[in-house]
C-alpha cells in the first residue's frame, strides 16, 4: 500500500464529515481500479486478494454509514451520550481497512499518485 493511501486512512478518525466523504470516494476509486483476475485452482493468494477487495468495499460502506450517522447527530445538535463508542467504531473500521488494503497489491491499478495529490 502506498504511503499516500495509508495517510488517507490514518486521517479518517479525526477528519470532518466532508473530509471523510472525500477520503471514502478516493478509496472507492482506488478499489474500483484494481483488477481482480479470477485465480486458477492453485492460486489461493489471488483468491484472497479478490476477497479482500470486496471486504474493503464493505468496510468503506460501514465508514460512510458511520459518518452519515455522526453528521445527523451533530446537525440536530443531539448530545452524543456514547461518544467514546463512536470513536472506538471508527478506529476499528480504520484499522480493519488498513489491514485489508495492505493485503491487496495496488500495482495493478492505474490510479496513481497524481490522482491522490489533489487530496
C-alpha positions in Angstrom: 0.0 0.0 0.0 1.4 3.4 -0.9 2.1 5.9 1.9 -0.4 8.3 0.4 -3.2 5.8 0.8 -2.1 4.9 4.3 -2.1 8.6 5.2 -5.6 9.0 4.0 -6.8 6.0 6.0 -5.0 7.3 9.1 -6.7 10.7 8.7 -10.2 9.1 8.9 -10.7 9.1 12.7 -10.1 12.8 13.2 -11.4 14.1 9.8 -14.5 16.2 9.4 -17.7 14.9 7.8 -16.9 16.4 4.4 -13.3 15.2 4.5 -14.3 11.6 5.4 -16.6 11.7 2.4 -13.7 12.8 0.2 -11.4 10.1 1.5 -14.1 7.4 1.1 -14.7 8.5 -2.5 -10.9 8.3 -3.2 -10.6 4.9 -1.7 -13.6 3.6 -3.6 -12.0 4.9 -6.8 -8.7 3.1 -6.0 -10.6 -0.2 -5.3 -12.6 0.1 -8.4 -9.4 0.4 -10.5 -7.9 -2.8 -9.1 -8.2 -5.7 -11.4 -9.4 -8.8 -9.8 -8.4 -11.7 -12.1 -10.1 -14.9 -11.3 -7.5 -17.2 -9.8 -6.5 -20.6 -11.0 -7.2 -23.6 -8.7 -3.7 -23.5 -7.3 -3.5 -19.7 -6.8 -5.0 -19.3 -3.4 -3.2 -15.9 -2.9 -5.2 -14.3 -5.7 -8.4 -15.7 -4.4 -7.8 -14.0 -1.0 -6.8 -10.7 -2.7 -10.1 -10.7 -4.6 -11.9 -11.4 -1.4 -10.1 -8.6 0.3 -11.2 -6.1 -2.3 -14.8 -7.0 -1.7 -14.3 -6.8 2.1 -12.6 -3.5 1.9 -15.5 -2.1 -0.1 -17.8 -3.4 2.7 -15.8 -1.6 5.3 -15.9 1.6 3.3 -19.7 1.3 3.2 -19.6 1.0 7.0 -17.4 4.0 7.3 -19.7 6.0 5.1 -22.7 4.9 7.3 -20.8 5.8 10.5 -20.0 9.2 9.0 -23.6 9.9 8.0 -25.0 8.9 11.4 -22.5 11.2 13.2 -23.3 14.1 10.8 -27.1 13.7 11.5 -26.4 13.6 15.3 -24.2 16.7 15.1 -26.5 18.6 12.7 -29.5 18.0 15.0 -27.4 19.1 18.0 -28.2 15.9 19.8 -25.7 15.2 22.5 -23.9 12.0 21.8 -24.1 10.1 25.0 -21.7 7.5 23.9 -19.0 9.5 22.0 -16.3 7.0 23.1 -18.2 4.2 21.4 -18.3 6.2 18.1 -14.5 6.8 18.3 -13.9 3.1 19.0 -16.0 2.2 16.0 -14.2 4.5 13.5 -10.8 3.4 14.9 -11.8 -0.3 14.5 -13.0 0.3 10.9 -9.9 2.3 10.0 -7.6 -0.4 11.3 -9.6 -3.1 9.5 -9.5 -1.2 6.2 -5.8 -0.6 6.5 -5.1 -4.3 7.1 -7.2 -5.3 4.1 -5.6 -2.7 1.8 -2.2 -3.9 2.8 -3.1 -7.3 1.6 -4.2 -6.1 -1.9 -1.4 -5.4 -4.4 -2.1 -1.9 -5.7 0.4 -2.2 -8.5 -2.4 -3.4 -10.8 -4.1 -0.1 -10.7 -3.9 2.9 -13.0 -4.8 5.1 -10.0 -1.5 6.8 -9.5 0.0 9.3 -7.0 -1.1 12.2 -9.2 -4.7 11.3 -8.6 -4.0 11.3 -4.8 -2.2 14.6 -4.8 -5.4 16.6 -5.3 -6.5 15.4 -1.8 
